[in-house]
Amino acid sequence: MLERRHPAPPKNREPIIRVRGVEVGFGERTILKGLDLDVYRGEILGFVGGSGQGKSVLTRAILGLVPKRAGTIEVLGRNLDELSPSERRQLERHWGVLFQQGALFSALTVKQNIQLPMREYLHLSDRLLDELAMLKIEMVGLNPDAADKLPSELSGGMIKRAALARALALDPEIVFLDEPTSGLDPIGAGEFDDLIATLQRTLGLTVFMVTHDLDSLYSVCDRIAALGEGRILAEGPIEAMLASDHPWLRSYFHGKRARAVMAGGAQG
Amino acid sequence: MAQGTLTQGPHMAIERTGEQTIVRLSGPWTAPHAEQVEILAGEIAAEADRFPLYLDLSGVERLDTLGAWTLDRARHELSARGQAAFAHASPEQKILLEEAAYRDFREEPKPRQSRAMDFLVDVGQSVAGAGKDLVGGVGFLGELVAALVRVVTHPRRFRGSAVINQLEQIAYRGVPIIVLISFLVGCIVSQQGIFQLVKFGATPFVIDLIGILVLRELGVLLTSIMVAGRSGSAFTAEIGSMKMREEIDALRVMGLDPIEVLIVPRILALIIGLPLLTFISSIAALVGGGLTTWVYGGISPDIFLERLRAAVGMNTFLVGLIKAPFMAVVIGIIATLEGLAVAGSAESLGRHVTSSVVKAIFMVIVLDGLFAMFFAAIRY
């Protein structure tokens, strides 16, 4: 699974998310200073950066959970600031989000969690709702027994999977994954990566993945963007990252841990 | 020939040629068109009559898991009647159809028991639950006393600043609302007293009424109910959310006793704070009563005070105050027990906070009744 995937470069380089000059800050502190970023349709973008550099802040700004001070964000060709509330809700059906802690609704079972967005937006028979929820549960590699469990009864890895199943409930075009493989064992993390790659291939999904997992960066990401000093330090395929001589990128991709992953990749 | 409806959404056309059927599918078979996808898939299953049947995917613009599942389910249902297969699926669609291949998720329904049985089981479970509550409460009281003794014997383990902090939250910040409520209740009781007693020409006796009632019962009851609502709920929520986030376990593995760290300071603060608040509440109610007797009964404050001194003795005052620490212990134990019983979900937290307040108010009133009987028996 460490073998490098050779993605066909996106045929039509149509940006599905377009971030221009975004500035976000809290109080005196400015976190993002005029950040530009494009995410192209059908790609898996790995988003890396040191802790506290604002990876989650950018994700939350795109999702509209954090107000921005300046700049524009376009998703699916629509400027998010110009949307009416109902257009905004329409747009939100086209993305799914996997939060870092899962953010499953604690009072609902896994199946009910997955069915919640479907019930809200799709008008389907109960039988089909049940079947689709079970299908998603199987697709993310959960045991069918987990369907009727409450989030408090699940392990960390199972919570991630259940949350991914919920993010995929509406078959979205874009999925935002916030550290999807953190807290998973290496086998589980590998399966998770494969799952994301399969979904991207079959559904034409665009994946925006905040991650620190070098295995994921090597094996599934088509492109990587590195965040630092409030802007994008570098973006491009993993080779470009390895060739970059920015000190932070060098220590990130050439550190001890990175070398171990590369060595493992060469052997496997 | 059956036709799909909207041109924007998914579309299907059934062609029957000789012995076979070709179902031509086109348009997007995706979640945004979920309703039509489900209807059309049902139509395919209903209309097909000649086999072999081919589902031609060449015209399908987009397919997602919802579309793939629904189509494969239709194909599965048809194959019970004859040969049915997909045709012209692109490699991506094939992978997707494989991922979302139909399988039966339906479980055999659970055997239903009779309603009478369910009812009996419910009753039995609640009785057993109440019994467990009682045993748990007594056990917890024991743990608490043990922790208190440990604190007394090792005064260095006493967390003074925590107690002071809790005293501020429970007593100091509770003063305004308790004063306001007691004042108003004092006014209302004495006004009603005057209206009834004036018929017998016994207006001045309203001072006896208000003095004894407030000092013996009302002050402590009002304070306990307010504290159960204000601080009991806060304890349960604090301890419950700490339990949810494994903070209690973190204390335990550091070798700290959560009862000593979290609960002893809170209960000590309640035991100190509740009598103080009771005193303030009683005074506020007496002031309210005094003002009302002045306005409605024309009794001047001088006479009110003189008559009050004659009507109440030290014992009247002490009866109210003696009860306060007991109320504090009851409120504290119920609140912390409910907090520790919180399980993982937000709903469970809400349920336990509610039940903490309800149980605490109920127990405070029951305890007050027991005290009334006790003081009557010893003629105090």
Interface residues (C-beta under 8 A of the other chain):
Chain A: R93 S106 A107 M118 L122 H123 L124 S125 L128 D130 E131 L132 M134 L135 K136 M139 P144 L150 P151 S152 E153 L168 L170 D171 T198 R201 T202 L203 G204
Chain B: T30 A31 P32 A34 E35 E38 R62 D64 T65 L66 W69 T70 R73 E92 Q93 I95 L96 E99 A100 F105 R106 A343 G344 S345 A346 E347 S348
